[in-house]
Amino acid sequence: MLDKQAFTGKGVLVTGASRGIGRATALAFAQHGATVMINYRADEDGARETLKQIRQAAGSGYIFQADVADPVAVLCMVAQAEDLLPTIDVLVNNAAAFNRSSFLDVSLEDFDASFNTNVRGVYYLSQLVAQRMVLRGQGSIIHISSILARLSVPKRSVYCATKGAIESLTKAMALDLVDFGVRVNAIAPGLIGTEAMTAGFGSDIMLAEMESHIPGGKFGMPEDVANTVMFLASDLARYITGVILPVDMGLSAREAGPV
C-alpha cells in the first residue's frame, strides 16, 4: 500500500490537468504530500477547480497555462515549475489532442496539430525535465498513452499513430535515462469515463454498447488511472522502467467482436 506521505517534499507536473485523468492524477499526488503544478491549455475554470479540490484536501498546488505544442510556452512552464515546486520529481504527460476524422479526411494541418501536441510536445517537455532530473540522479516520467496505440476503432487514424509513437518513445527514453536514475513508463488506459472519451460516441446507446464489451461490463474511472500513475512514480516501482501498462480491465486482451 502506498503511504499517504509517499510524495511529501516532492514536486509533480501534470499536463492537461483541468479535468478527467489529469485532474484525478493531480489530486491524488497532492493527497499523498506532493506539491503539484496543474497545467492547462484553455480550460482555466477547470484548472481552478482542480486547484480548489487540492486545497480542500489540504494539498498544495499551482496552475500554469501553456499549450504543450508551443515550445516557448513549454520552456516557460518548466522554468516556472523550477521556481514554484520543491523540485520536478515527477512529470505526467497527460495532455492530448483528439482527432475523430476518417483517414481520408485528415488534412496535413490536422495531422501536424495532433503530432505537435501528442508527440513533439511530449518529447520536448520530457527532454527539458529529464535534463534537470539527470542532474539530481533521480526522477520519474510517465506518459499517458492509450490502448489505441495497438488497437483501433474507426476515425482515429492520427490519434492511434501519435499514441503508437509515444509507446516507442517510452522504451527508447527509458534506455537512454536508466543509467541516470530516471525511470520512464507509460500507461495505456482503456475506456475511462471522462468527458473526452464520451464525446467520441454519438449517443447513450453507443456508450452502453461499448461499456458492455468491456470485461466486467463497466467503464473505468479517472482515479483508476491516477492510482496507477502514482504507483509507477513511487519507490514501490523503483525496478520498473520502459513498461507500457494497460489499465483497461482486460479490454486489450479480449478478442474482437461480440461474446
C-alpha positions, 0 to 999 in steps of 0.5 A: 500500500502506498503511504499517504506521505509517499510524495511529501517534499516532492514536486509533480507536473501534470499536463492537461490537468483541468479535468478527467485523468489529469485532474484525478492524477493531480489530486491524488499526488497532492493527497499523498504530500506532493506539491503539484503544478496543474497545467492547462491549455484553455480550460482555466475554470477547470484548472481552478477547480482542480486547484480548489479540490487540492486545497480542500484536501489540504494539498498544495498546488499551482496552475500554469497555462501553456499549450504543450505544442508551443515550445516557448510556452513549454520552456516557460512552464518548466522554468516556472515549475523550477521556481514554484515546486520543491523540485520536478520529481515527477512529470505526467504527460497527460495532455492530448489532442483528439482527432475523430476524422476518417483517414481520408479526411485528415488534412496535413494541418490536422495531422501536424496539430495532433503530432505537435501536441501528442508527440513533439510536445511530449518529447520536448517537455520530457527532454527539458525535465529529464535534463534537470532530473539527470542532474539530481540522479533521480526522477520519474516520467510517465506518459499517458498513452492509450490502448489505441496505440495497438488497437483501433476503432474507426476515425482515429487514424492520427490519434492511434499513430501519435499514441503508437509513437509515444509507446516507442518513445517510452522504451527508447527514453527509458534506455537512454535515462536508466543509467541516470536514475530516471525511470520512464513508463507509460500507461495505456488506459482503456475506456475511462469515463471522462468527458473526452472519451464520451464525446467520441460516441454519438449517443447513450446507446453507443456508450452502453454498447461499448461499456458492455464489451468491456470485461466486467461490463463497466467503464473505468474511472479517472482515479483508476488511472491516477492510482496507477500513475502514482504507483509507477512514480513511487519507490514501490516501482523503483525496478520498473522502467520502459513498461507500457501498462494497460489499465483497461480491465482486460479490454486489450486482451479480449478478442474482437467482436461480440461474446 
